[in-house]
Amino acid sequence: MGPKSTDLASKDTSDDAVLRSLGYKQEFKRAFSPLELFGAGFSFIGVVSSIASTLVYTLPNGGPFSMIWGWAICMIFILTMSLAMAELGSAAPTAGGLYYWTFSYASPRWRRLLCWIVGYANTINSIAGFSSTIWGAAVQIMAAVSMGSDLTFTPTNGQIYGCYVALLLVQAVLCSSATRIIAGLQKPYLISNLMLIAGIIIALPVATPREYINTAKFTFTEFENLTTWPAGFAFTLSFLAPLWTMSCFDCVVHISEEASNASVALPWAIISANMVSGVLGWGLLIAIGFCMGTDVNSIVSSPIGQPLAAIFYNSFGKNGTLAMWAIIIVFQFMASISVLTVGSRQVFAFSRDGALPFSRYLYRVNGYTQTPVNCVWFTTIAAILLGLLSFAGSAAIGAVFTLGVAAQYIAIAIPIASRFTFPNKFRPGPFTLGSLGRPVATIAVLWMMFCFVIFLFPTDPRPPVQDMNYSIVVLGGTLFLCLAWYYFPRYGGVHWFQGPIRNIDIDYEKTDGEEQVIAETSSLEKGYVDKTA
């Protein structure tokens, strides 16, 4: 065995020791290198395809000003969230992630309940994130058909839903494959994604006719509010686009048990995926702002149904836009592979601790592919059901986008706050913020609380029933049922749920080398799972 192989083997041994110290045995193959882990986070974000899906929520709430400066403001606060998450991930890199950390750092009195809430909020986020990503791809496909028909074709909800379900099923088949195949897709996707972003930034100004080229003053200062909300509030509603896009917080955490050198690779994947995507996305939005023309209302209300497609149509013409749009659809589809991979691992981790319905059947690794195939199909079926909201109207299915962000922020804020609110024995991993940890975490939690409230508002102050924001209904209803099940007499989780359950006994009688690895990398004391709490 050569030096490189020996080095990889030692890293795997160290990773396995860290995982054992957290109470879990190694069940997946560690096929993700640090670069591939970053690639998974970067592809999870999918800058171009995500902007294409969410521009419809940005432009009506302030035009180019909100599109550019809303993104820049959010990027600053997303950095604080990334740093806080990275520190926790370095200390305890496990697929359980958020709810595992919650149980570890919350007080014994509250940790089981908080762990339950975080786990279910995280599951909702996994399903809603996958659903919204695939829905975006389905809408983009329908927009391509509309452009190909010279705008004579207008898709029905049934047609979009049928395309959506077909894409979900194809994704489920792909994500049931071996981890090495999914990991191997990350490098080519990363390179091609960077090439796509650079290509658009260069080609868009070159191809755009002069009548659609804007001045710097218009691009950076023009605020056009197409809603009936006050300007300031409309500006905050535009935050949905960057916050839904730059959401690589727990996604790489859930595949940390499939990554080598996870304690180091994980925190840097979280930070770099969000920040690289943020900078590239901001550059792309500036290019769009200069080349979109001045009639924001016509872009938003275009029969194409996608603002970015309408902008491209004005710049590249029909054939050029169809070619560019086809590439964006492929990238959206590729991004959803990472989303489903991550979501299925989160479901696997939560079912490993017996918290989900049918956990006995979900907590299984396919012997051939060494992947949680049952969890992949569970997430897919849940997304199929969630997509039925489309028949209640565009506002209802649009709520899936805000639902994912709101649920994610619940799941992220609780473990970050628990670390500094309750007495605990936090032991940092290789990545640590030191004395900056508390102020960074405070800013991150306050920001998430602010955004959570904002995202529950409808697009207009006095909306009709069909235009209400149904996020609160879906999220509140689901969490209510989860709490009802937790406190259900005799059979509820309060009577049996113990938080993270070890599936291996920590053995401290190993060789001196292994024992040293455990002592140096463990963030929790032996026997941390107090099943009497």
C-alpha positions in Angstrom: 0.0 0.0 0.0 1.5 3.4 -1.1 1.8 6.5 1.1 -1.4 8.0 -0.3 -3.4 4.9 0.4 -1.9 4.7 3.9 -2.8 8.4 4.5 -6.4 7.8 3.4 -6.7 4.7 5.6 -5.4 6.6 8.6 -8.0 9.3 8.0 -10.8 6.7 7.8 -9.6 5.1 11.0 -9.6 8.5 12.7 -13.1 9.3 11.4 -14.4 6.0 12.6 -12.9 6.6 16.0 -14.6 10.0 16.2 -17.9 8.5 15.2 -17.5 5.7 17.8 -16.8 8.4 20.4 -20.2 9.9 19.5 -21.9 6.5 20.0 -22.3 5.3 16.4 -20.7 2.6 14.3 -19.6 3.3 10.8 -22.4 2.2 8.4 -21.6 4.1 5.2 -18.5 4.1 3.0 -16.5 7.3 3.4 -16.4 8.1 -0.3 -16.5 11.9 -0.2 -13.2 13.7 -0.3 -13.0 17.2 1.2 -13.3 18.7 -2.3 -16.3 16.5 -3.1 -17.9 17.5 0.2 -17.5 21.1 -0.8 -18.9 20.1 -4.2 -21.9 18.5 -2.6 -22.6 21.7 -0.7 -22.0 23.9 -3.8 -24.3 21.7 -5.9 -26.9 21.7 -3.2 -27.0 25.5 -3.5 -27.0 25.5 -7.3 -26.4 29.2 -7.8 -27.8 29.8 -11.3 -30.7 27.4 -11.1 -31.7 28.6 -7.6 -31.6 32.2 -8.8 -33.8 31.2 -11.7 -36.3 29.6 -9.3 -36.5 32.5 -6.9 -36.1 35.6 -8.9 -39.9 35.7 -9.1 -39.9 36.5 -5.3 -37.3 39.2 -5.5 -38.1 41.5 -8.4 -41.7 42.4 -7.3 -40.3 43.4 -3.9 -37.9 46.2 -5.0 -36.7 45.4 -8.5 -32.9 45.5 -9.1 -32.1 47.3 -5.8 -33.6 44.4 -3.7 -32.1 41.8 -6.0 -28.6 43.1 -5.6 -28.5 44.7 -2.1 -30.8 42.2 -0.4 -28.5 39.5 -1.5 -25.4 41.4 -0.2 -27.0 42.0 3.2 -28.1 38.4 3.6 -24.7 37.2 2.7 -23.2 38.9 5.7 -25.6 37.3 8.2 -25.4 33.9 6.4 -21.6 34.0 7.2 -22.4 34.2 10.9 -24.8 31.2 10.6 -22.1 29.3 8.6 -19.5 30.0 11.3 -21.7 28.9 14.1 -22.7 25.7 12.3 -19.1 25.0 11.3 -18.0 25.1 14.9 -20.6 22.6 16.0 -20.0 20.4 13.0 -16.3 20.2 13.7 -16.9 19.2 17.3 -19.4 16.4 16.5 -19.5 15.4 12.8 -22.5 13.0 12.7 -25.4 12.6 10.3 -27.7 13.4 13.1 -26.3 16.9 13.2 -28.7 19.4 14.5 -30.8 17.3 16.8 -27.7 15.4 18.1 -26.1 18.7 19.0 -29.4 19.9 20.6 -29.5 16.8 22.9 -25.8 17.2 23.7 -25.9 20.8 24.8 -29.4 21.5 26.1 -30.3 21.0 29.7 -31.4 17.5 30.8 -34.9 18.9 31.6 -35.5 20.1 28.0 -33.2 18.3 25.7 -35.5 15.4 24.8 -38.3 17.8 23.8 -36.0 20.2 22.0 -34.3 17.3 20.2 -37.7 16.0 19.1 -38.7 19.5 17.7 -35.4 20.0 16.0 -35.5 16.5 14.4 -39.0 17.0 13.0 -38.3 20.6 11.8 -35.2 19.3 10.1 -37.2 16.5 8.5 -39.8 19.0 7.2 -36.9 21.1 5.8 -35.4 18.1 4.1 -38.7 17.2 2.4 -39.7 20.8 1.6 -36.2 21.6 0.2 -36.3 18.6 -2.1 -39.9 19.4 -3.1 -39.2 23.0 -3.9 -36.0 22.2 -5.9 -37.8 19.7 -8.1 -40.8 22.0 -8.4 -38.4 24.6 -9.7 -37.1 22.2 -12.3 -40.6 21.3 -13.4 -41.6 24.9 -13.8 -38.4 25.6 -15.7 -39.2 22.7 -18.1 -42.6 24.1 -18.7 -41.1 27.5 -19.3 -38.9 26.0 -22.0 -41.9 24.4 -23.6 -43.6 27.7 -23.6 -40.7 29.5 -25.2 -40.4 26.7 -27.8 -44.0 27.2 -28.8 -43.5 30.9 -29.2 -45.4 31.5 -26.0 -48.6 29.8 -27.2 -48.4 27.1 -24.6 -49.5 27.8 -21.0 -49.0 24.8 -18.7 -51.8 23.7 -16.3 -51.2 22.8 -12.7 -51.8 19.2 -13.6 -49.2 19.2 -16.3 -46.6 20.9 -14.0 -47.4 18.4 -11.2 -47.1 15.4 -13.6 -43.7 16.6 -14.7 -42.8 17.2 -11.0 -43.7 13.6 -10.1 -41.8 12.2 -13.0 -38.7 14.1 -12.0 -39.1 13.0 -8.3 -39.2 9.3 -9.4 -36.1 9.6 -11.6 -34.3 11.3 -8.7 -35.2 8.5 -6.3 -33.8 5.9 -8.6 -30.6 7.8 -9.1 -30.1 8.5 -5.3 -30.6 4.9 -4.5 -27.3 4.1 -6.2 -24.0 3.7 -4.4 -22.4 6.6 -2.5 -19.2 6.5 -4.7 -21.4 7.2 -7.8 -23.0 10.2 -6.1 -19.7 11.5 -4.8 -18.1 11.1 -8.2 -20.6 13.4 -9.7 -19.6 16.3 -7.5 -16.3 17.3 -9.1 -17.6 17.5 -12.7 -20.7 19.3 -11.5 -18.6 21.8 -9.5 -16.4 22.6 -12.5 -19.3 22.8 -15.0 -21.3 25.0 -12.6 -18.4 27.5 -12.3 -18.1 27.5 -16.1 -21.8 28.2 -16.4 -21.7 31.1 -14.0 -18.7 32.6 -15.8 -20.3 32.0 -19.2 -23.5 33.9 -18.3 -21.6 36.8 -16.7 -19.5 37.2 -19.8 -22.2 36.4 -22.5 -25.1 38.3 -21.1 -23.7 41.8 -21.6 -22.3 40.9 -25.0 -25.5 39.5 -26.3 -28.0 42.0 -24.8 -29.4 44.6 -27.3 -28.6 48.2 -26.3 -32.2 49.0 -25.4 -32.0 46.5 -22.6 -28.7 47.7 -21.2 -29.1 49.7 -17.9 -27.1 52.4 -16.3 -25.2 51.8 -13.1 -27.6 54.2 -11.4 -30.6 52.1 -12.4 -29.0 48.8 -11.6 -27.8 49.7 -8.1 -30.4 52.3 -6.9 -33.7 51.6 -8.8 -36.3 50.4 -6.2 -39.6 49.3 -7.8 -42.2 47.9 -5.5 -44.9 45.9 -7.3 -46.7 44.9 -4.1 -48.9 46.8 -1.8 -46.6 46.4 1.2 -44.6 49.5 2.3 -41.2 49.7 0.6 -39.1 48.7 3.7 -41.2 45.6 4.3 -41.2 44.7 0.7 -37.4 44.9 0.7 -37.2 42.3 3.6 -39.6 40.0 1.7 -37.0 39.9 -1.1 -34.6 38.1 1.3 -36.3 34.8 0.5 -34.2 34.4 -2.7 -30.7 34.6 -1.1 -31.8 32.8 2.0 -33.3 29.9 0.0 -30.3 29.8 -2.3 -27.5 30.0 0.3 -28.7 27.3 2.5 -25.7 25.0 2.8 -25.8 24.7 6.6 -26.8 21.2 7.6 -26.7 19.6 4.2 -23.1 18.5 4.3 -23.5 17.7 8.0 -25.9 14.9 7.1 -23.3 13.3 4.8 -20.4 13.8 7.2 -20.4 10.0 8.0 -19.6 9.5 4.3 -16.7 12.0 4.2 -13.1 11.6 5.0 -11.4 13.8 7.6 -14.9 15.0 8.5 -13.9 17.1 11.5 -11.8 19.4 9.3 -13.5 19.0 5.9 -17.0 19.6 7.2 -16.7 23.1 8.7 -14.8 24.4 5.7 -17.3 22.9 3.3 -20.1 24.7 5.1 -18.4 28.1 5.1 -16.8 27.9 1.6 -19.9 26.6 -0.1 -22.1 29.4 1.2 -19.5 32.2 0.7 -18.3 31.1 -2.7 -21.9 30.8 -3.9 -22.7 34.1 -2.3 -19.9 36.0 -4.1 -20.6 34.3 -7.5 -24.3 34.8 -7.1 -23.9 38.5 -6.3 -21.7 38.9 -9.4 -24.3 37.1 -11.5 -27.1 39.3 -10.2 -25.2 42.5 -11.0 -24.8 41.2 -14.6 -28.5 40.5 -14.7 -29.3 43.9 -13.3 -27.3 45.6 -16.1 -29.0 43.6 -18.8 -32.6 43.3 -17.8 -34.1 46.5 -19.2 -36.1 48.9 -17.2 -39.6 47.4 -17.4 -39.6 45.2 -14.3 -43.3 44.7 -14.4 -43.2 43.1 -17.9 -40.5 40.7 -16.8 -42.4 39.6 -13.7 -45.7 39.2 -15.6 -44.2 37.6 -18.7 -46.2 34.7 -20.2 -43.0 32.6 -20.0 -43.6 32.4 -16.3 -39.9 32.7 -15.2 -38.4 36.2 -14.9 -34.8 35.0 -15.6 -36.1 33.2 -18.7 -37.8 36.4 -19.8 -34.6 38.4 -19.4 -32.6 35.8 -21.3 -35.3 35.8 -24.1 -34.8 39.5 -24.5 -31.0 39.1 -24.6 -30.3 35.8 -26.4 -33.4 35.4 -28.5 -35.5 32.2 -28.7 -32.8 29.7 -29.7 -30.1 31.1 -27.5 -32.4 31.2 -24.5 -33.6 27.6 -25.1 -30.0 26.4 -25.2 -29.0 28.3 -22.1 -32.2 27.3 -20.3 -31.7 23.6 -21.1 -28.3 23.8 -19.3 -29.9 25.5 -16.3 -32.6 22.8 -16.1 -29.9 20.1 -16.1 -28.1 21.9 -13.3 -31.3 22.3 -11.3 -31.8 18.5 -11.7 -28.2 17.9 -10.6 -28.7 20.1 -7.5 -31.7 18.1 -6.5 -29.5 15.0 -6.4 -27.6 16.5 -3.6 -30.8 17.7 -1.9 -32.3 14.2 -1.9 -29.0 12.6 -0.8 -28.8 14.9 2.1 -32.5 14.7 3.0 -32.5 10.9 3.0 -29.4 10.8 5.3 -31.2 13.1 7.7 -34.2 10.8 7.7 -31.9 7.8 8.2 -30.2 9.5 11.2 -33.5 10.4 12.9 -35.0 7.0 12.3 -31.8 5.5 13.7 -32.9 7.0 17.0 -36.5 5.7 16.6 -38.2 9.0 16.4 -39.9 8.8 13.0 -43.0 6.7 12.2 -41.9 3.4 10.6 -38.3 3.9 12.0 -37.9 0.1 12.0 -38.2 0.0 8.3 -36.5 3.4 7.5 -33.3 2.6 9.5 -31.9 0.2 6.9 -28.9 0.3 4.7 -29.2 -1.5 1.4 -26.6 -4.3 1.4 -25.7 -3.8 -2.3 -25.5 0.0 -2.6 -24.7 0.7 1.0 -27.2 3.6 0.9 -30.5 4.2 2.9 -32.8 3.3 0.0 -35.9 3.2 2.1 -35.2 6.7 3.4 -34.7 7.9 -0.2 -38.2 6.6 -1.2 -39.8 7.9 2.0 -38.6 11.4 1.3 -39.7 11.1 -2.4 -43.2 9.9 -1.4 -43.5 12.8 1.1 -42.5 15.3 -1.6 -45.1 13.8 -4.0 -47.8 14.5 -1.3 -46.5 17.9 -0.5 -46.6 18.8 -4.2 -50.4 18.4 -4.1 -50.5 21.9 -2.7 -50.1 23.1 -6.3 -53.7 22.4 -6.9 -54.6 24.9 -4.2 -53.0 27.7 -6.2 -49.6 29.3 -6.9 -49.4 30.9 -3.5 -49.9 27.5 -1.8 -47.1 25.8 -3.7 -45.0 28.9 -3.3 -45.3 28.4 0.4 -43.1 25.3 0.0 -40.1 27.6 -0.6 -40.7 29.6 2.6 -41.6 26.4 4.5 -38.2 24.9 3.9 -36.3 28.1 5.0 -38.6 28.6 8.1 -38.2 24.9 9.2 -34.5 25.0 8.6 -34.1 28.1 10.8 -36.0 26.4 13.7 -33.7 23.4 13.4 -30.5 25.5 13.2 -31.3 28.2 15.9 -32.1 25.8 18.7 -28.8 23.9 18.8 -26.7 27.1 18.4 -28.7 28.8 21.2 -28.5 25.7 23.4 -24.8 25.6 23.4 -24.6 29.1 25.0 -27.9 29.1 27.0 -27.5 25.9 29.0 -24.6 24.6 31.1 -22.7 22.0 29.1 -19.3 20.6 28.4 -18.7 21.7 24.8 -15.4 20.6 23.5 -14.5 22.2 20.2 -13.1 20.3 17.3 -10.2 21.4 15.0 -12.3 24.4 13.8 -13.2 26.8 16.6 -14.2 30.5 16.9 -12.8 30.8 20.4 -14.1 33.9 22.2 -15.9 35.0 19.1 -18.2 32.0 19.3 -20.8 33.7 21.5 -21.3 37.0 19.7 -21.3 35.2 16.3 -24.0 32.8 17.6 -26.1 35.6 19.1 -26.1 37.5 15.8 -27.0 34.3 13.9 -29.9 33.3 16.1 -31.4 36.9 16.2 -31.2 37.0 12.4 -32.9 33.7 12.1 -35.7 34.7 14.4 -36.2 37.9 12.4 -36.3 36.0 9.1 -38.6 33.3 10.5 -41.3 35.9 11.3 -40.9 37.7 7.9 -41.3 34.5 5.9 -44.7 33.8 7.3 -46.3 36.9 5.8 -48.2 36.8 2.5 -47.1 38.7 -0.6 -49.8 41.4 0.0 -51.2 42.9 3.2 -54.8 41.9 2.5 -54.6 38.8 0.4 -57.6 36.7 -0.8 -57.8 33.2 0.5 -56.0 31.8 -2.6 -53.0 34.1 -2.1 -52.4 33.5 1.6 -49.0 32.3 2.8 -49.7 28.6 3.7 -46.3 28.1 5.3 -47.7 28.7 8.8 -50.5 26.2 8.1 -48.2 23.4 6.9 -45.4 24.0 9.3 -47.6 24.8 12.3 -49.9 21.9 11.6 -47.0 19.4 11.2 -45.2 20.6 14.4 -48.6 20.5 16.2 -49.0 16.9 15.2 -45.5 16.1 16.2 -46.0 17.6 19.7 -49.3 15.9 20.0 -47.6 12.6 19.3 -44.8 13.4 21.7 -47.3 14.1 24.6 -49.8 11.4 23.6 -50.9 9.5 26.7 -49.1 6.2 27.2 -47.8 5.8 23.6 -46.3 9.3 23.0 -42.6 10.0 22.6 -42.4 11.5 26.1 -42.7 7.9 27.4 -40.0 6.3 25.3 -38.0 8.8 23.2 -34.4 9.1 24.7 -32.7 11.3 22.1 -29.7 9.9 20.2 -29.4 6.2 20.8 -26.0 4.6 20.6 -25.8 1.7 18.2 -22.4 0.7 19.5 -20.7 0.6 22.9 -17.7 2.9 23.1 -14.7 0.7 23.7 -11.9 2.4 25.5 -9.8 -0.7 25.6 -8.5 -0.4 22.0 -4.9 0.2 21.1 -3.1 3.2 22.5 -3.3 5.0 19.2 -7.0 4.5 18.8 -7.7 5.5 22.4 -5.7 8.6 21.9 -7.7 9.5 18.8 -10.9 9.1 20.7 -9.6 11.2 23.6 -8.4 14.0 21.4 -11.4 14.3 19.0 -14.4 13.5 21.1 -16.6 16.5 21.9 -18.7 14.6 24.4 -17.9 12.7 27.5 -18.2 8.9 27.6 -21.8 8.0 28.5 -23.3 11.4 27.6 -26.7 9.8 26.6 -28.5 9.9 29.9 -31.6 7.8 29.3 -33.2 8.9 32.5 -33.4 12.6 31.4 
